[in-house]
Amino acid sequence: MAKNTKNLKRIISIVERRYGLRVPGCKLRPVLIEGQNFPQTLVSDHDRTVTVRLTESTRKYPQQAIFQLAHEAVHCLSPAARLDTLWFEEGLANHHALTFLNCRKIIAGKQKMRFLRFSLNHLRRSDHSGQQISKLKRFG
């Protein structure tokens, strides 16, 4: 789990360079891996903390952990203790996760190709246009 927390901090610094600095005041807690069916960013207004939770499958598939962290990192920029998110924030999180291939410090070589395949499969299962799939194929 410490590796995921370290990767989350690296990814957040990349997200900050791409989209702007985090709203100050919330402390990042260690990344959790739990048996839920979806990753989630949990915010506690009481403690002023943010916890990112990954799915259990990320233990077996590290490229899936990176994909989920890249998505959840966007939600860490301006954390809110609400389960509903703005469509714009969710779209930006998806966009960042799918275009995260430019980060060579965390992902490189064969792992980068596995991440690309995982991203393409995720995109095919989602309601995204074929145009986005063709854009991602150019990276491979």
C-alpha positions in Angstrom: 0.0 0.0 0.0 2.9 2.4 0.6 3.9 2.1 -3.1 0.3 3.1 -4.1 0.4 6.1 -1.7 3.8 7.1 -3.2 2.5 6.8 -6.7 -0.6 8.8 -5.8 1.5 11.7 -4.6 3.6 11.5 -7.8 0.5 11.5 -10.0 -1.1 14.3 -8.0 2.0 16.5 -8.7 1.5 15.7 -12.5 -2.2 16.5 -12.2 -1.3 19.8 -10.5 1.1 20.7 -13.4 -1.6 19.8 -16.0 -4.7 21.3 -14.3 -3.7 23.5 -11.4 -2.8 23.3 -7.7 -4.8 21.4 -5.1 -7.1 23.2 -2.8 -5.1 23.5 0.5 -6.2 22.2 3.8 -6.9 18.4 3.3 -4.3 15.8 4.3 -3.8 12.8 2.1 -4.2 9.5 4.0 -2.6 6.2 2.8 -4.2 4.5 -0.2 -6.5 1.7 0.7 -7.2 -1.5 -1.2 -10.6 -2.9 -0.4 -13.0 -5.4 -2.0 -15.4 -2.9 -3.5 -16.3 -3.0 -7.2 -15.2 0.6 -7.9 -12.4 2.9 -6.8 -13.4 6.0 -4.8 -12.0 9.2 -3.3 -13.4 9.6 0.2 -13.3 12.9 2.0 -13.8 13.6 5.7 -14.8 17.2 6.5 -14.4 16.4 10.2 -10.8 15.3 9.9 -10.0 17.3 6.8 -8.6 14.2 5.2 -8.7 12.5 1.7 -8.5 8.8 1.3 -8.2 7.1 -2.1 -9.6 3.5 -2.2 -8.6 1.1 -5.0 -10.3 -2.1 -5.9 -9.0 -5.5 -4.7 -8.1 -6.4 -8.3 -5.2 -3.9 -8.3 -3.2 -6.3 -6.1 -3.0 -8.6 -9.1 -2.9 -6.0 -11.9 -0.5 -3.0 -11.1 -1.4 -1.3 -14.3 -5.0 -1.2 -13.1 -3.8 0.5 -9.9 -2.0 3.2 -11.9 -5.1 3.7 -14.0 -7.3 4.1 -10.9 -4.8 6.4 -9.2 -4.6 8.6 -12.3 -8.4 8.9 -12.2 -8.8 9.5 -8.5 -5.9 12.0 -8.4 -8.1 14.5 -10.2 -10.8 14.1 -7.5 -8.0 15.0 -5.0 -7.5 18.5 -6.5 -10.7 19.9 -4.9 -12.0 17.3 -2.6 -15.7 17.4 -1.5 -17.5 15.2 1.0 -20.1 14.3 -1.6 -20.7 11.1 -3.5 -22.1 12.9 -6.6 -19.5 14.7 -8.7 -19.8 17.3 -11.4 -19.9 15.8 -14.9 -17.0 18.0 -15.8 -14.8 16.7 -13.0 -15.7 13.1 -13.8 -14.9 13.8 -17.5 -11.6 15.4 -16.6 -10.7 12.4 -14.4 -11.5 10.0 -17.2 -9.5 12.0 -19.7 -6.5 12.2 -17.4 -6.6 8.5 -16.7 -6.8 7.6 -20.4 -4.0 10.1 -21.4 -1.7 9.3 -18.6 0.7 7.5 -20.9 2.9 10.6 -21.1 4.1 9.9 -17.5 7.3 8.0 -18.2 8.6 8.2 -14.6 6.0 5.9 -13.3 5.2 3.8 -16.3 7.7 2.7 -18.9 8.4 0.0 -21.5 6.3 -3.2 -21.3 4.3 -1.9 -18.4 3.4 1.1 -20.5 2.0 -1.2 -23.2 0.0 -3.2 -20.7 -1.4 0.1 -19.4 -2.4 1.1 -22.9 -4.1 -2.2 -23.5 -5.9 -1.9 -20.2 -7.0 1.7 -21.0 -8.3 0.6 -24.4 -10.3 -2.3 -22.9 -11.7 0.1 -20.3 -12.7 2.5 -23.0 -14.4 -0.2 -25.1 -16.5 -1.2 -22.1 -17.5 2.4 -21.4 -19.8 4.7 -23.4 -17.1 6.5 -25.3 -16.8 7.2 -29.0 -14.7 5.2 -31.4 -12.9 8.5 -32.1 -11.3 8.4 -28.7 -10.2 4.8 -29.2 -8.5 5.7 -32.5 -6.6 8.5 -30.7 -5.4 6.1 -28.1 -4.3 3.5 -30.7 -1.8 6.1 -32.1 0.2 5.8 -28.8 0.7 2.1 -29.3 
